[in-house]
Amino acid sequence: MRGPVIAGTVGAIIMAFLTVAVLSDRTAAQSPFGDPNAEPSPFNPQMGALMSMLIQPRHTKLGLAGNAENWPLAGYMLKELRQGFAVVAKAVPRPSYRRRSLAGRACRYPIWSMQPYPSR
């Protein structure tokens, strides 16, 4: 009784292994990470990643330099912080409706909408 159960279990395991091997589109020679000669995709961080990498450390150092009253270091960190903001501004494009100046955005609304309501 025990022999047929073991034989059936071994047969089921072998069939499952063969089914996975046949249905798998990946062969043993392929890398699980894809083509090793492929061109890497460009690094395109989002705004949150840029703020964490560039702005937060500089902002912290600027605050610590100000608390220690180390004004040369604070001036340097302020310059670095401004450069970090410039990098973020170049890397993260603004929507087209925000590219206009404030005056350009204000002029597209009719004047009557900017007048106060008459008092009763």
C-alpha positions in Angstrom: 0.0 0.0 0.0 2.8 2.4 0.8 4.7 1.7 -2.4 1.9 3.0 -4.8 1.5 6.2 -2.7 5.2 7.0 -2.8 5.3 6.2 -6.5 2.3 8.4 -7.1 3.8 11.3 -5.1 7.1 11.1 -6.9 5.3 10.9 -10.3 3.2 14.0 -9.4 6.4 15.9 -8.4 8.1 15.0 -11.6 5.1 16.0 -13.7 4.9 19.3 -11.9 8.6 20.0 -12.4 8.3 19.1 -16.1 5.2 21.3 -16.6 7.0 24.3 -15.0 10.1 23.6 -17.1 8.1 23.4 -20.4 5.9 26.4 -19.7 8.6 28.6 -18.5 9.9 31.0 -21.2 13.2 31.5 -19.5 16.0 29.0 -20.1 18.9 28.2 -17.8 21.3 30.3 -20.0 19.3 33.5 -19.6 20.0 35.9 -16.8 17.1 36.6 -14.4 18.1 40.3 -14.5 17.6 40.6 -18.3 20.2 41.3 -21.1 23.6 42.2 -19.6 24.5 44.1 -22.7 21.4 46.3 -22.7 21.6 50.0 -22.3 20.7 51.1 -18.8 17.6 53.3 -18.4 18.4 56.9 -17.5 18.1 58.0 -13.9 15.1 60.2 -13.6 14.3 60.9 -10.0 11.0 62.5 -9.0 10.7 65.6 -6.9 10.5 63.9 -3.6 13.8 62.0 -4.2 15.5 65.2 -5.3 14.3 67.0 -2.3 15.6 64.2 0.0 19.0 64.0 -1.8 19.7 67.7 -2.4 17.7 70.0 -0.3 17.1 68.3 3.0 20.8 67.8 3.9 21.8 71.3 2.9 18.8 72.8 4.8 19.8 70.9 7.9 23.5 72.0 7.7 22.3 75.6 7.2 20.2 75.4 10.3 23.0 73.8 12.3 25.5 76.5 11.1 23.1 79.2 12.1 22.5 77.8 15.6 26.3 77.6 16.0 26.6 81.2 14.7 29.1 80.0 12.1 28.3 82.6 9.6 30.9 81.7 6.9 29.6 78.1 6.9 26.0 79.4 6.9 26.7 81.6 3.9 28.3 78.7 2.1 25.3 76.4 2.9 22.8 79.0 1.7 24.7 79.2 -1.6 24.6 75.4 -1.8 20.9 75.3 -1.0 20.1 77.8 -3.7 22.1 75.7 -6.2 20.2 72.7 -5.1 16.9 74.4 -5.8 18.2 75.4 -9.2 19.0 71.7 -10.0 15.5 70.7 -8.8 13.9 73.4 -10.9 15.7 72.2 -14.0 15.0 68.5 -13.4 11.3 68.8 -12.6 9.4 70.6 -15.4 6.6 72.8 -14.4 3.2 72.5 -16.0 2.5 74.8 -18.8 -0.1 76.8 -16.9 2.6 77.7 -14.2 5.2 78.9 -16.7 3.6 82.2 -17.1 4.3 85.1 -14.8 1.9 86.2 -12.1 0.9 89.2 -14.2 0.3 86.9 -17.2 -2.0 84.7 -15.2 -3.9 87.5 -13.6 -4.6 89.1 -17.0 -6.5 86.1 -18.3 -9.3 86.7 -15.8 -11.9 89.3 -16.6 -11.8 92.5 -14.6 -15.3 92.2 -13.4 -14.4 89.0 -11.5 -11.8 90.9 -9.5 -14.1 93.6 -8.3 -15.5 93.3 -4.8 -19.1 92.4 -4.3 -21.3 95.5 -3.7 -22.2 96.0 -0.1 -25.9 95.9 0.8 
